[in-house]
Amino acid sequence: MKFLVIIVNVVATLALLPALYMAMFSPMMFDSGATTRTWTLFWAVLAIPASIVVTQIVSWVLFAKSLYPTALWVSLIPLLFVVLLVVLFLKSNSLT
C-alpha cells in the first residue's frame, strides 16, 4: 500500500504540469462569449490544478502519519474533477 501511495502521488504531481498549462489557457474559452457553459467549464478546469496541490499536501501529511489507505483515497480526489470535466464537455450543449 505504501508503494502504491507513492506511485499515485508521483503521477498526480506530474499531471500538475499539463493541468496548469490547461488552466493558463482557460480564459480563452471566453472568446466566443460568456455563457453558463463557459463559466462552468472554466471553473472545472481551474479546479483540477487546485485540487492536485491541496490533495498532495494532505496526502503527504497522512502518509507521514502512516495512514496509507486514507492517503491513497485523498490523492485520487483530483480524478473526480477530471471525470466532471469530461462529463461537462459531453453535456455542454445543454448548458447554453
C-alpha positions in Angstrom: 0.0 0.0 0.0 2.9 2.3 0.8 4.4 1.9 -2.6 1.1 2.4 -4.3 0.6 5.7 -2.5 4.0 6.9 -3.6 3.3 6.0 -7.2 -0.1 7.7 -7.3 1.4 10.8 -5.7 4.2 11.0 -8.3 1.8 10.5 -11.2 -0.5 13.2 -9.7 2.4 15.6 -9.3 3.4 15.0 -12.9 -0.2 15.6 -14.0 0.0 19.0 -12.4 2.1 20.4 -15.3 -0.5 19.8 -18.1 -3.2 20.8 -15.7 -1.5 24.2 -15.1 -1.0 24.6 -18.8 -4.7 23.9 -19.4 -5.7 26.3 -16.6 -3.4 29.0 -18.1 -5.2 29.0 -21.4 -8.7 28.5 -19.9 -9.6 32.3 -20.1 -9.5 31.8 -23.9 -12.8 30.0 -23.6 -14.5 33.3 -23.3 -13.5 34.4 -26.8 -16.9 33.1 -28.0 -18.8 34.9 -25.3 -19.6 34.3 -21.6 -22.4 31.8 -21.1 -23.3 29.4 -18.3 -21.5 26.7 -20.3 -18.3 28.7 -20.5 -18.3 29.6 -16.8 -19.0 26.1 -15.7 -16.2 24.7 -17.9 -13.8 27.5 -16.7 -14.3 26.7 -13.0 -14.0 22.9 -13.7 -10.7 23.5 -15.5 -9.4 25.7 -12.6 -10.4 23.1 -10.0 -8.1 20.4 -11.3 -4.7 22.0 -10.5 -6.0 23.5 -7.3 -7.3 20.1 -6.2 -4.0 18.4 -7.1 -2.0 20.8 -5.0 -4.3 20.6 -2.0 -4.7 16.8 -2.1 -0.9 16.3 -2.5 -0.3 18.3 0.7 -3.0 16.4 2.6 -1.9 13.1 1.2 1.7 13.5 2.3 0.7 14.6 5.8 -1.4 11.4 6.0 1.5 9.4 4.6 3.8 10.8 7.3 1.2 9.6 9.9 1.2 6.1 8.3 -2.4 6.4 7.2 -1.7 4.8 3.8 -5.2 3.9 2.7 -6.6 7.3 3.6 -3.6 9.0 1.8 -4.4 6.9 -1.3 -8.0 7.9 -1.4 -7.2 11.6 -0.8 -4.7 11.6 -3.6 -7.3 10.2 -6.0 -9.7 13.1 -5.5 -8.5 15.1 -8.5 -9.7 12.2 -10.7 -13.2 13.2 -9.7 -12.6 16.7 -11.2 -11.2 15.2 -14.4 -14.3 13.0 -14.7 -16.5 16.0 -14.0 -14.8 18.0 -16.7 -15.2 15.2 -19.3 -19.0 14.9 -18.4 -19.4 18.7 -18.7 -17.8 18.7 -22.1 -20.1 15.9 -23.2 -23.2 17.6 -21.8 -22.1 21.1 -22.5 -24.7 21.6 -25.3 -27.5 21.7 -22.7 -25.7 24.4 -20.7 -26.1 27.2 -23.2 
